[in-house]
Amino acid sequence: MGGPLFIQRVSELVYDFGHNARTNRA
């Protein structure tokens, strides 16, 4: 269900989301 590409996309979204949240808090 999905595959490496799906996992890579999700990882990117999660990383980007965390980065944005950290930047907004600073």
N, C-alpha and C positions, 0 to 999 in steps of 0.2 A: 504493500500500500504506500505509494509515493516513490521511495528509492533515494539514492544518494543525493540527487538533485533537489528533491523535496527537503531533505534534512539540511542541505547546505543553505537553501533559501530561508528556512525557519531559523537556522543559526544566525544568519545575517540579520534578520528582522529583530531577533532577541538582542543581539549585540548592539544594533543601532538604537533600539529602544532604551537599553540600559545606558548607553553613552549619552543620549539626549537627556535622560532623567538626571544623570550626574551633572551634566552641563547646566541644566536649568537650576539645580539646587545651588551650585557654586555661586 
